[in-house]
Amino acid sequence: MISAASPAAAVRLGADPVAVELSAAPDRSEAADRAAQQFTDSFGYEPDGVWSAPGRVNIIGEHVDYQDGLCLPMAISHRCFAAAARTPTDRLRVRSAQDETVLDIDARELTPEAVTGWPAYVAGVLWALRSRISGASTRGMDIMIDGQVPLGAGLSSSAALECAAAEAIEALLSLGTEPLDRVRAAITAETDFAGASTGGLDQSASVLSREGHALYLDCRDFSTRAVPWDLASQGLALLITDTRAEHSHVDGEYTARRADSERAAQALGVPTLRDADPVQLDALLARIDDEVVRRRAHHVITEIQRVREFDALLAAGTVREHVAELGALLNASHDSLREDYEVTVPQLDVAVEAARAAGAHGARMTGGGFGGSTIALVEAGQAEQVASAIAAAFAEQGFDAPVFFLALPSEGAGQDR
Ligand code: GLA
């Protein structure tokens, strides 16, 4: 299935070797209304408001955020909604339209051990903001979560959940946080409360992205700049393929890559790989004895450089004007993640190869890897054909059928009603 953000009618392409479906993502204001209704149905009264935050794809700059690197993500149109109300108690009650798990806990007694599963991504944000809440005030609230970001697809459903919760909590408790404070609270919720070690890319993209733009993100200080990324007006599209090979960060591989990159920085005598000079790279890398660690460093240092080049191309002209060079950088990023960083799986590699063979300008895995999604920069008129070719390749390999979306650069977290 291809989901576009614009309300287009469902189309089935029967003539293709493998038919793919194009359907509309839920309309944002209708989805917000639905979340409000679910709140009312569940808690028996009306919410004070509805807040939401989007999932993301990373266009380029992968596995560099935790080495102070540069990334270029964008928010997608799939969002997580939080309908919420403040209560005159200290109970935090959290429910979801997608899952029967219910959290009902004294909000003053939140500890990482006390909350498990997806509610930890909500409770963790309140916990991360605890020092901002004055002692006398109550912190009770009811929250209904309605998440649309596909789960396990590498599109940051958990960051969307945290960031939607952060918006709601800020509004309900008037904590005076800036967007970057909410990014940091969401990161803390994920790393220190939910126990998933991630680097900040996802939360930054979810909160700070602007519609029609990619987000140039410097993970050294989390400073950002909106970069025009209006593909539609240039006859281009970004096709997301959810390979359905489920990924998880809580497993050891992500942590192991982080550790490798830290070892690399240590061997080079720099605080982070961002500080390694990409000029005369071979001579530099020769200082790392361990062959695997050397390849990890090669990926991180070259990937940061690719983001610089990608950004420079976008500053020098439109995506259309530089589509071949931009596509080549996407391809190089994937190849580096496959060869040097070893975070791809067969489904990711097959989706990327099939997209390239079907005429994509460039294609790569996006997100943490070990499953999840790929992106392909394609001519808008060829998106269905490329999707169909990927679906055919998956069928041939005996993989589960992939799911397709068209990624429109969307607005970051905010209030819906
Ligand atoms: C996951 C993490 C991010 C980032 C990416 C890889 O999505 O959550 O922090 O490290 O992997 O770029």
Boltz pocket constraint, residues with backbone or C-beta under 6 A from the ligand:
constraints:
  - pocket:
      binder: B
      contacts: [[A, 58], [A, 61], [A, 62], [A, 63], [A, 64], [A, 65], [A, 66], [A, 154], [A, 197], [A, 198], [A, 199], [A, 200], [A, 201], [A, 202], [A, 249], [A, 367], [A, 368], [A, 369]]
      max_distance: 6.0
